[in-house]
């Protein structure tokens, strides 16, 4: 294969993956006009139209999709081979594309960004926050992060966090005015802050379980949101009862008396967060290093008689003093 042939195919793959000439040109370090010329040359050489172009979108034709399906794995294998060679020489590099839920981005990835960059400065992290269910293979992501119940099939999964509990909370002022529900059915007489599912847009039916008995409640109230932090903020301001993951910031609000748990004896556990990647390819050295960082395997072992600092505590110690 001539060098120009390789460059044309690489340019074509970049356009398909990004569904945009502008984004592909930026990725390749070319001008959009130069990229368009490259694609025209490839189409002329093959004698087939590979891309359908409109003013708003770019998509492969049937021939283009078939060509991309054949060459994409080859480009991935070459990228992995180069990354492995660089890692063997002590020069880990390349771009690591991660598709993640918002809560995983803030709770798991964000606190570790500095540590990962310091250990692997040659690796560029491309973090895409996506609360839908994007196909990480079609989107050319190296890995995704989802709750356990939403993992794609035929994937290798690595648990990042334990399972979490759902907890109903409200402000003391709201409960003083409206009273405290004693059973899930009592929620029908309360203002509830609803949660809209990103997957299909449905409003979440609140799930509760006690001694093997499981019930679902279609709650109603003054607010519907697809982000749990908005629901918690509304509960703090007395709008109603929110149903949220029993996470650190919710625990903090409860500990400081700003929120009060209700129906605490009715709990349901939800799967924790998992990182997953295709079982059709080996994880690159950069992805392996990223997984080790998220699991804190890259932290030095504590000395005898001492305890390892939590990521939060370590970050606090590294933060500049004011």
C-alpha positions as CSV (number, residue, x, y, z in Angstrom):
1,X,0.0,0.0,0.0
2,X,1.3,3.4,-0.9
3,X,1.6,6.1,1.7
4,X,-1.1,8.2,0.0
5,X,-3.5,5.2,0.1
6,X,-3.0,4.8,3.8
7,X,-3.5,8.6,4.3
8,X,-6.7,8.5,2.3
9,X,-8.2,5.6,4.2
10,X,-7.2,7.1,7.6
11,X,-8.9,10.4,6.5
12,X,-12.0,8.5,5.5
13,X,-12.2,6.6,8.8
14,X,-11.8,9.9,10.7
15,X,-14.8,11.4,8.9
16,X,-17.0,8.4,9.5
17,X,-16.1,8.2,13.2
18,X,-16.7,11.9,13.8
19,X,-19.6,12.3,11.3
20,X,-18.1,15.7,10.5
21,X,-15.5,17.0,8.1
22,X,-14.7,19.9,10.5
23,X,-14.1,17.6,13.5
24,X,-12.2,15.1,11.4
25,X,-10.0,17.8,9.9
26,X,-9.2,19.2,13.3
27,X,-8.3,15.7,14.5
28,X,-6.0,15.1,11.5
29,X,-4.4,18.5,11.6
30,X,-5.8,19.3,8.1
31,X,-7.9,22.1,6.7
32,X,-11.5,21.0,5.8
33,X,-10.8,21.8,2.1
34,X,-7.7,19.6,2.1
35,X,-9.6,16.8,3.8
36,X,-12.5,17.0,1.2
37,X,-9.9,16.8,-1.6
38,X,-8.4,13.7,0.0
39,X,-11.8,12.0,0.2
40,X,-12.6,12.9,-3.4
41,X,-9.2,11.4,-4.4
42,X,-10.1,8.1,-2.6
43,X,-13.6,8.0,-4.1
44,X,-12.1,8.6,-7.6
45,X,-9.5,5.9,-7.1
46,X,-12.1,3.3,-5.9
47,X,-14.7,4.4,-8.4
48,X,-17.4,4.6,-5.7
49,X,-19.1,7.2,-3.6
50,X,-18.2,6.6,0.0
51,X,-19.9,9.4,1.9
52,X,-23.3,11.1,1.7
53,X,-22.9,14.8,2.5
54,X,-25.5,17.4,3.4
55,X,-25.1,20.8,4.9
56,X,-25.7,19.4,8.4
57,X,-24.4,15.8,8.4
58,X,-22.0,13.3,6.9
59,X,-22.8,9.6,6.7
60,X,-21.3,6.6,4.9
61,X,-23.0,5.1,1.9
62,X,-23.6,1.4,1.9
63,X,-20.2,1.0,0.1
64,X,-18.6,3.3,2.6
65,X,-20.0,1.5,5.6
66,X,-18.7,-1.8,4.2
67,X,-15.3,-0.3,3.7
68,X,-15.2,1.2,7.1
69,X,-16.2,-2.1,8.8
70,X,-13.2,-3.7,7.2
71,X,-10.6,-1.1,7.8
72,X,-11.6,0.1,11.3
73,X,-10.3,-3.0,13.2
74,X,-7.0,-2.7,11.3
75,X,-6.5,0.9,12.4
76,X,-7.4,-0.1,15.9
77,X,-4.9,-3.0,15.9
78,X,-2.2,-0.7,14.5
79,X,-2.9,1.9,17.2
80,X,-2.7,-0.7,19.8
81,X,0.6,-2.1,18.4
82,X,2.1,1.4,18.4
83,X,0.9,2.1,22.0
84,X,2.3,-1.2,23.2
85,X,5.7,-0.5,21.5
86,X,5.8,3.0,23.1
87,X,4.9,1.5,26.5
88,X,7.6,-1.1,26.2
89,X,10.0,1.8,25.6
90,X,8.7,3.6,28.7
91,X,6.9,6.2,26.6
92,X,3.2,5.5,27.0
93,X,1.2,7.9,24.8
94,X,-1.8,8.2,22.5
95,X,-5.4,9.2,23.0
96,X,-7.7,7.3,25.4
97,X,-11.4,7.9,24.6
98,X,-13.8,7.2,27.5
99,X,-17.6,7.4,27.4
100,X,-19.0,7.8,30.9
101,X,-22.0,8.7,33.0
102,X,-22.0,12.1,34.5
103,X,-21.9,10.8,38.1
104,X,-18.9,8.6,37.3
105,X,-17.1,11.5,35.7
106,X,-17.5,13.7,38.8
107,X,-17.1,11.0,41.5
108,X,-14.6,8.5,40.0
109,X,-12.6,10.2,37.2
110,X,-12.3,13.9,38.2
111,X,-10.6,13.3,41.5
112,X,-7.9,11.2,39.8
113,X,-7.1,13.3,36.7
114,X,-4.1,15.0,38.1
115,X,-2.5,11.8,39.4
116,X,-3.0,10.0,36.0
117,X,-1.6,12.9,34.0
118,X,1.4,13.2,36.3
119,X,2.1,9.5,35.9
120,X,1.4,9.4,32.1
121,X,1.9,12.8,30.6
122,X,2.0,11.5,27.1
123,X,-1.6,10.1,27.2
124,X,-4.4,12.4,26.1
125,X,-7.7,11.7,27.9
126,X,-10.8,12.3,25.8
127,X,-13.6,12.1,28.3
128,X,-17.2,12.2,26.8
129,X,-19.9,12.6,29.4
130,X,-23.0,10.7,28.1
131,X,-25.9,9.7,30.3
132,X,-27.5,7.8,27.4
133,X,-26.4,4.4,26.2
134,X,-24.0,5.0,23.3
135,X,-22.4,2.1,21.5
136,X,-18.7,2.4,22.5
137,X,-17.6,0.2,19.6
138,X,-19.4,2.2,17.0
139,X,-18.2,5.5,18.6
140,X,-14.6,4.3,18.7
141,X,-14.3,4.6,22.4
142,X,-11.7,2.6,24.2
143,X,-14.0,2.0,27.2
144,X,-17.3,3.1,28.8
145,X,-18.5,3.5,32.3
146,X,-22.0,2.6,33.3
147,X,-24.0,1.2,36.2
148,X,-23.9,-2.6,36.2
149,X,-27.5,-3.0,34.9
150,X,-26.7,-1.1,31.7
151,X,-23.7,-2.9,30.4
152,X,-23.6,-3.7,26.8
153,X,-23.4,-7.4,25.8
154,X,-20.2,-9.2,25.0
155,X,-18.1,-6.8,27.1
156,X,-15.4,-7.2,29.6
157,X,-16.4,-5.4,32.8
158,X,-14.3,-4.1,35.7
159,X,-16.2,-3.1,38.9
160,X,-15.2,0.4,40.0
161,X,-17.6,0.9,43.0
162,X,-19.8,-1.2,45.3
163,X,-23.5,-1.4,44.8
164,X,-25.3,1.6,46.1
165,X,-28.6,2.1,47.9
166,X,-31.4,4.4,46.9
167,X,-32.7,6.7,49.7
168,X,-35.6,9.1,50.0
169,X,-34.7,12.4,51.6
170,X,-36.5,15.7,52.4
171,X,-35.7,18.9,54.2
172,X,-36.7,19.3,57.9
173,X,-38.9,22.2,56.9
174,X,-40.8,20.2,54.4
175,X,-41.4,17.3,56.8
176,X,-42.5,19.8,59.5
177,X,-45.1,21.2,57.2
178,X,-46.3,18.0,55.4
179,X,-45.5,15.2,57.8
180,X,-43.3,12.1,57.4
181,X,-44.4,9.2,55.2
182,X,-44.5,5.9,57.0
183,X,-44.9,3.6,54.0
184,X,-44.2,3.9,50.3
185,X,-48.0,4.3,49.6
186,X,-48.0,7.5,51.7
187,X,-45.9,9.2,49.0
188,X,-49.1,9.7,46.9
189,X,-50.0,12.4,49.4
190,X,-46.6,14.2,49.1
191,X,-44.7,16.4,46.7
192,X,-42.1,14.2,45.1
193,X,-39.2,15.2,42.9
194,X,-39.1,12.9,39.9
195,X,-36.3,11.5,37.9
196,X,-36.5,11.1,34.1
197,X,-34.6,8.2,32.7
198,X,-32.0,9.2,30.0
199,X,-32.5,5.9,28.1
200,X,-36.1,6.3,27.0
201,X,-37.4,9.5,28.6
202,X,-39.7,7.7,31.0
203,X,-40.3,9.0,34.5
204,X,-38.7,6.6,37.0
205,X,-41.0,4.6,39.2
206,X,-39.7,4.7,42.7
207,X,-38.7,1.2,43.9
208,X,-38.7,0.1,47.5
209,X,-38.1,-3.2,49.2
210,X,-38.5,-4.5,52.8
211,X,-38.2,-8.0,54.0
212,X,-38.5,-9.4,50.5
213,X,-41.6,-7.3,49.7
214,X,-41.0,-5.1,46.7
215,X,-43.2,-2.2,45.6
216,X,-43.1,0.5,42.9
217,X,-44.6,4.0,43.2
218,X,-45.5,6.4,40.4
219,X,-44.8,9.5,42.4
220,X,-45.9,13.0,41.4
221,X,-44.7,16.5,42.3
222,X,-43.5,19.9,41.2
223,X,-40.3,18.9,39.4
224,X,-38.9,16.3,37.0
225,X,-35.2,16.2,36.2
226,X,-32.7,13.9,34.5
227,X,-29.9,14.8,36.9
228,X,-29.9,13.7,40.5
229,X,-28.0,16.7,41.8
230,X,-30.9,18.9,40.7
231,X,-33.3,16.7,42.6
232,X,-31.2,16.9,45.7
233,X,-30.9,20.7,45.4
234,X,-34.7,20.9,45.2
235,X,-35.1,18.8,48.3
236,X,-32.7,21.0,50.2
237,X,-34.9,24.0,49.2
238,X,-38.1,22.3,50.5
239,X,-39.8,21.5,47.2
240,X,-40.5,17.9,48.2
241,X,-39.1,14.5,48.7
242,X,-36.2,13.4,46.4
243,X,-35.1,9.8,45.7
244,X,-31.4,9.7,45.2
245,X,-28.4,7.5,45.4
246,X,-26.9,7.1,48.9
247,X,-23.7,8.9,47.9
248,X,-21.2,11.1,49.6
249,X,-22.9,14.5,49.1
250,X,-26.3,13.1,50.2
251,X,-24.7,11.6,53.3
252,X,-23.0,15.0,54.1
253,X,-26.4,16.8,53.9
254,X,-27.9,14.2,56.2
255,X,-25.0,14.4,58.6
256,X,-25.3,18.2,58.8
257,X,-29.1,18.0,59.3
258,X,-30.0,19.7,56.0
259,X,-31.8,16.6,54.8
260,X,-33.6,13.8,56.6
261,X,-34.0,10.3,55.3
262,X,-37.5,9.0,55.1
263,X,-38.7,5.4,54.6
264,X,-35.3,4.3,55.8
265,X,-36.4,0.8,56.4
266,X,-37.6,0.5,52.8
267,X,-34.4,0.3,50.8
268,X,-33.3,-1.0,47.4
269,X,-29.8,-1.6,46.1
270,X,-28.7,-0.6,42.6
271,X,-25.6,-1.9,40.8
272,X,-22.4,0.1,41.2
273,X,-20.3,1.5,38.5
274,X,-18.4,-0.6,36.0
275,X,-15.8,0.2,33.4
276,X,-16.3,-2.0,30.3
277,X,-14.5,-2.5,27.0
278,X,-14.9,-4.8,24.0
279,X,-13.9,-8.4,24.4
280,X,-12.6,-8.4,20.8
281,X,-9.5,-6.5,21.6
282,X,-6.9,-6.4,24.4
283,X,-6.8,-3.3,26.5
284,X,-4.1,-0.9,25.5
285,X,-1.4,-0.1,28.0
286,X,-3.0,3.4,28.4
287,X,-6.4,1.8,29.2
288,X,-4.8,-0.6,31.7
289,X,-3.0,2.3,33.4
290,X,-6.3,4.2,33.5
291,X,-8.1,1.3,35.1
292,X,-5.4,0.9,37.7
293,X,-5.7,4.6,38.5
294,X,-9.5,4.4,38.9
295,X,-9.1,1.4,41.2
296,X,-6.3,3.2,43.1
297,X,-3.9,0.3,42.3
298,X,-1.3,2.9,41.3
299,X,-1.1,4.3,44.8
300,X,2.0,3.3,46.8
301,X,1.4,0.5,49.4
302,X,1.1,2.0,52.9
303,X,3.9,1.4,55.3
304,X,3.4,-1.1,58.2
305,X,1.2,0.5,60.9
306,X,-0.1,3.2,58.6
307,X,-3.3,3.5,56.5
308,X,-3.5,4.5,52.9
309,X,-5.0,7.9,52.4
310,X,-8.3,8.1,50.5
311,X,-8.3,9.8,47.2
312,X,-10.3,12.7,48.6
313,X,-7.8,13.1,51.5
314,X,-4.8,12.9,49.2
315,X,-6.3,15.5,46.9
316,X,-6.9,17.8,49.9
317,X,-3.3,17.5,51.0
318,X,-2.1,18.4,47.4
319,X,-4.5,21.3,47.1
320,X,-2.9,24.8,47.3
321,X,-3.4,26.5,50.6
322,X,-5.3,29.8,50.7
